[in-house]
Amino acid sequence: MLILLECSGKNINGRKRHLAVYSLGLPIAISVSAADVHDSMGGYDLLWRIETVSSRMKLIRTDKAYRGGFTDIVEKYYKWNIEK
């Protein structure tokens, strides 16, 4: 199982960090985007990194910010389930 996070409490203004971690909390992919980029758009950069690292991926847990087209891509192209 994988969990996607958007880090809050930033020390640097203007940047947003997206993390993909295993359920144990070990990071497997990190992406940095501009702060004005929506979470679902920033999460796209993590998908190909997750695919190269983990071939056994079945479930991704996200918050409601990762929705819309992001959910469609994950379910249709990568064949992973999303739980919000």
Order of alpha helices (4+ residues) and beta strands (2+ residues): beta-beta-beta-alpha-beta-alpha-beta
